[in-house]
Amino acid sequence: MNRELKRKGIISIAVHVALLLFLIIRSFISCHRVDTRNISPFLDVQMGSVGMPKGGGGAAQQAVTKQDDAFPAQAIKTKSKTDADKKLIKKPPTTTKKQLSEGEIKKMLAEGLSGPVSTVPGPGSGQGGGGVYSPFAWYYNQVRAVMYEAWQQPSSLTGQKGLVTTVEVRVQRDGQITAKKISTSSGNTQMDDSVTRALEAVTRLPELPAGMGGFYKDITIDFELTDMALPSGE
């Protein structure tokens, strides 16, 4: 009887030891097991970048690769269209700028200060303000009136209607004349001399209106001999 109890006790101890060893081994294995289902796709990308085996994250990359391989013709067509569009774009034609001479530059600078030279025609021309409409025609009429009032037409030239002497004056903004000259002679000495005396007599004109010229204005005046010649007193 004692032998039977000893045998059962040994068997019970062996079973318990075996069960304990099984539980220990199972716990050890569970601690080192990796659940691939919980691996993040971002971790998969990082693992792949350093040469580690790829898990579930590699599936997305494989899907993109398969999609690119499925439409090779469309990719080629798009590239061809882009190349064709580049060929259609034409470069704008290049223009060569004309270099100005020294004389042209000086002329432009002078016009920038005074504006273009304006002509005040004589009374017999039938023109006003240089033959074209000008918003300053009223001013040119004043200039002509002042100049003709100072001009004594030579009586000895009566009957020679149409003689014209052209002068150019530089008028400052306040109306002062700072330069004057005969730009075109009439070909008659008495006519030109009478115009010169008129120029010397006039030293100031009405002030330049706003918007006319720059710091000064160059004005050309035609002195035209008419049938209304007055005695010169000579």
QUIGI-V31087 format. One record per residue. N is the residue number from 1. RES is the residue in one small letter. SS is DSSP state (~ for helix, > for strand, _ for the rest). OMEGA is omega as a letter, one per 40 degrees, with the letter a starting at -180 (NA if undefined). NEAR is the number of other C-alpha atoms within 8 Angstrom. Layout:
n=N res=RES ss=SS omega=OMEGA near=NEAR
n=N res=RES ss=SS omega=OMEGA near=NEAR
This chain:
n=1 res=m ss=_ omega=i near=4
n=2 res=n ss=~ omega=i near=5
n=3 res=r ss=~ omega=a near=6
n=4 res=e ss=~ omega=a near=7
n=5 res=l ss=~ omega=i near=8
n=6 res=k ss=~ omega=a near=8
n=7 res=r ss=~ omega=i near=8
n=8 res=k ss=~ omega=i near=8
n=9 res=g ss=~ omega=i near=8
n=10 res=i ss=~ omega=a near=8
n=11 res=i ss=~ omega=a near=8
n=12 res=s ss=~ omega=i near=8
n=13 res=i ss=~ omega=a near=8
n=14 res=a ss=~ omega=i near=8
n=15 res=v ss=~ omega=a near=8
n=16 res=h ss=~ omega=i near=8
n=17 res=v ss=~ omega=i near=8
n=18 res=a ss=~ omega=i near=8
n=19 res=l ss=~ omega=i near=8
n=20 res=l ss=~ omega=i near=8
n=21 res=l ss=~ omega=a near=8
n=22 res=f ss=~ omega=i near=8
n=23 res=l ss=~ omega=i near=8
n=24 res=i ss=~ omega=a near=8
n=25 res=i ss=~ omega=a near=8
n=26 res=r ss=~ omega=i near=8
n=27 res=s ss=~ omega=i near=8
n=28 res=f ss=~ omega=i near=8
n=29 res=i ss=~ omega=a near=8
n=30 res=s ss=~ omega=a near=7
n=31 res=c ss=~ omega=a near=6
n=32 res=h ss=_ omega=a near=6
n=33 res=r ss=_ omega=i near=6
n=34 res=v ss=_ omega=i near=4
n=35 res=d ss=_ omega=a near=6
n=36 res=t ss=~ omega=a near=7
n=37 res=r ss=~ omega=a near=5
n=38 res=n ss=~ omega=i near=5
n=39 res=i ss=_ omega=a near=10
n=40 res=s ss=_ omega=i near=8
n=41 res=p ss=~ omega=i near=10
n=42 res=f ss=~ omega=i near=7
n=43 res=l ss=~ omega=a near=9
n=44 res=d ss=~ omega=i near=14
n=45 res=v ss=~ omega=i near=11
n=46 res=q ss=~ omega=i near=8
n=47 res=m ss=~ omega=a near=11
n=48 res=g ss=~ omega=a near=10
n=49 res=s ss=~ omega=i near=7
n=50 res=v ss=_ omega=i near=6
n=51 res=g ss=_ omega=i near=6
n=52 res=m ss=_ omega=a near=7
n=53 res=p ss=_ omega=a near=6
n=54 res=k ss=_ omega=i near=10
n=55 res=g ss=_ omega=a near=10
n=56 res=g ss=_ omega=a near=11
n=57 res=g ss=_ omega=a near=13
n=58 res=g ss=~ omega=a near=11
n=59 res=a ss=~ omega=a near=8
n=60 res=a ss=~ omega=i near=7
n=61 res=q ss=~ omega=i near=8
n=62 res=q ss=~ omega=i near=8
n=63 res=a ss=~ omega=i near=8
n=64 res=v ss=~ omega=i near=8
n=65 res=t ss=~ omega=i near=8
n=66 res=k ss=~ omega=a near=8
n=67 res=q ss=~ omega=i near=8
n=68 res=d ss=~ omega=a near=8
n=69 res=d ss=~ omega=a near=7
n=70 res=a ss=~ omega=a near=6
n=71 res=f ss=_ omega=a near=8
n=72 res=p ss=~ omega=a near=8
n=73 res=a ss=~ omega=i near=6
n=74 res=q ss=~ omega=i near=7
n=75 res=a ss=~ omega=i near=8
n=76 res=i ss=~ omega=a near=8
n=77 res=k ss=~ omega=i near=8
n=78 res=t ss=~ omega=i near=8
n=79 res=k ss=~ omega=i near=8
n=80 res=s ss=~ omega=i near=8
n=81 res=k ss=~ omega=i near=8
n=82 res=t ss=~ omega=i near=8
n=83 res=d ss=~ omega=i near=8
n=84 res=a ss=~ omega=i near=8
n=85 res=d ss=~ omega=i near=8
n=86 res=k ss=~ omega=a near=7
n=87 res=k ss=~ omega=a near=7
n=88 res=l ss=~ omega=a near=6
n=89 res=i ss=_ omega=a near=6
n=90 res=k ss=_ omega=i near=5
n=91 res=k ss=_ omega=i near=4
n=92 res=p ss=_ omega=a near=4
n=93 res=p ss=_ omega=i near=4
n=94 res=t ss=_ omega=a near=4
n=95 res=t ss=_ omega=i near=4
n=96 res=t ss=_ omega=a near=4
n=97 res=k ss=_ omega=i near=4
n=98 res=k ss=_ omega=i near=4
n=99 res=q ss=_ omega=a near=4
n=100 res=l ss=_ omega=i near=6
n=101 res=s ss=_ omega=a near=6
n=102 res=e ss=~ omega=i near=6
n=103 res=g ss=~ omega=i near=6
n=104 res=e ss=~ omega=i near=8
n=105 res=i ss=~ omega=i near=9
n=106 res=k ss=~ omega=i near=8
n=107 res=k ss=~ omega=i near=8
n=108 res=m ss=~ omega=i near=8
n=109 res=l ss=~ omega=i near=8
n=110 res=a ss=~ omega=i near=9
n=111 res=e ss=~ omega=i near=10
n=112 res=g ss=~ omega=i near=8
n=113 res=l ss=~ omega=a near=11
n=114 res=s ss=~ omega=a near=13
n=115 res=g ss=_ omega=a near=12
n=116 res=p ss=_ omega=a near=7
n=117 res=v ss=_ omega=i near=10
n=118 res=s ss=> omega=a near=9
n=119 res=t ss=> omega=i near=10
n=120 res=v ss=> omega=a near=15
n=121 res=p ss=_ omega=i near=12
n=122 res=g ss=_ omega=a near=12
n=123 res=p ss=_ omega=a near=7
n=124 res=g ss=_ omega=a near=7
n=125 res=s ss=_ omega=a near=6
n=126 res=g ss=_ omega=a near=6
n=127 res=q ss=_ omega=i near=10
n=128 res=g ss=_ omega=i near=12
n=129 res=g ss=_ omega=i near=14
n=130 res=g ss=_ omega=i near=9
n=131 res=g ss=_ omega=i near=6
n=132 res=v ss=_ omega=i near=7
n=133 res=y ss=_ omega=i near=7
n=134 res=s ss=_ omega=i near=6
n=135 res=p ss=_ omega=i near=5
n=136 res=f ss=_ omega=a near=9
n=137 res=a ss=~ omega=i near=10
n=138 res=w ss=~ omega=i near=7
n=139 res=y ss=~ omega=i near=9
n=140 res=y ss=~ omega=i near=11
n=141 res=n ss=~ omega=i near=10
n=142 res=q ss=~ omega=i near=9
n=143 res=v ss=~ omega=a near=11
n=144 res=r ss=~ omega=a near=11
n=145 res=a ss=~ omega=i near=8
n=146 res=v ss=~ omega=a near=10
n=147 res=m ss=~ omega=a near=11
n=148 res=y ss=~ omega=i near=10
n=149 res=e ss=~ omega=i near=7
n=150 res=a ss=~ omega=a near=9
n=151 res=w ss=_ omega=i near=10
n=152 res=q ss=_ omega=a near=12
n=153 res=q ss=_ omega=a near=12
n=154 res=p ss=_ omega=i near=13
n=155 res=s ss=~ omega=a near=9
n=156 res=s ss=~ omega=a near=4
n=157 res=l ss=~ omega=i near=9
n=158 res=t ss=_ omega=a near=10
n=159 res=g ss=_ omega=i near=5
n=160 res=q ss=_ omega=a near=8
n=161 res=k ss=_ omega=i near=9
n=162 res=g ss=_ omega=i near=8
n=163 res=l ss=_ omega=a near=9
n=164 res=v ss=> omega=i near=10
n=165 res=t ss=> omega=a near=14
n=166 res=t ss=> omega=i near=13
n=167 res=v ss=> omega=i near=13
n=168 res=e ss=> omega=i near=12
n=169 res=v ss=> omega=i near=13
n=170 res=r ss=> omega=a near=12
n=171 res=v ss=> omega=i near=17
n=172 res=q ss=> omega=a near=13
n=173 res=r ss=_ omega=i near=11
n=174 res=d ss=_ omega=i near=8
n=175 res=g ss=_ omega=a near=11
n=176 res=q ss=> omega=i near=11
n=177 res=i ss=> omega=a near=12
n=178 res=t ss=> omega=i near=8
n=179 res=a ss=> omega=a near=7
n=180 res=k ss=> omega=i near=10
n=181 res=k ss=> omega=i near=7
n=182 res=i ss=> omega=a near=10
n=183 res=s ss=> omega=i near=7
n=184 res=t ss=> omega=a near=7
n=185 res=s ss=_ omega=i near=10
n=186 res=s ss=_ omega=a near=11
n=187 res=g ss=_ omega=i near=5
n=188 res=n ss=_ omega=a near=7
n=189 res=t ss=~ omega=a near=7
n=190 res=q ss=~ omega=i near=7
n=191 res=m ss=~ omega=a near=13
n=192 res=d ss=~ omega=i near=12
n=193 res=d ss=~ omega=i near=8
n=194 res=s ss=~ omega=i near=12
n=195 res=v ss=~ omega=i near=11
n=196 res=t ss=~ omega=i near=9
n=197 res=r ss=~ omega=i near=9
n=198 res=a ss=~ omega=i near=13
n=199 res=l ss=~ omega=a near=10
n=200 res=e ss=~ omega=a near=7
n=201 res=a ss=~ omega=a near=7
n=202 res=v ss=_ omega=i near=10
n=203 res=t ss=_ omega=a near=8
n=204 res=r ss=> omega=i near=8
n=205 res=l ss=_ omega=i near=11
n=206 res=p ss=_ omega=i near=9
n=207 res=e ss=_ omega=i near=9
n=208 res=l ss=_ omega=i near=12
n=209 res=p ss=_ omega=i near=7
n=210 res=a ss=_ omega=i near=4
n=211 res=g ss=_ omega=a near=5
n=212 res=m ss=_ omega=i near=9
n=213 res=g ss=_ omega=i near=11
n=214 res=g ss=_ omega=i near=11
n=215 res=f ss=_ omega=i near=8
n=216 res=y ss=> omega=a near=11
n=217 res=k ss=> omega=i near=16
n=218 res=d ss=> omega=a near=13
n=219 res=i ss=> omega=i near=12
n=220 res=t ss=> omega=a near=12
n=221 res=i ss=> omega=i near=13
n=222 res=d ss=> omega=i near=12
n=223 res=f ss=> omega=a near=12
n=224 res=e ss=> omega=i near=12
n=225 res=l ss=_ omega=a near=11
n=226 res=t ss=_ omega=i near=10
n=227 res=d ss=_ omega=a near=7
n=228 res=m ss=_ omega=a near=4
n=229 res=a ss=_ omega=i near=12
n=230 res=l ss=_ omega=i near=8
n=231 res=p ss=_ omega=a near=9
n=232 res=s ss=_ omega=i near=8
n=233 res=g ss=_ omega=a near=3
n=234 res=e ss=_ omega=NA near=3
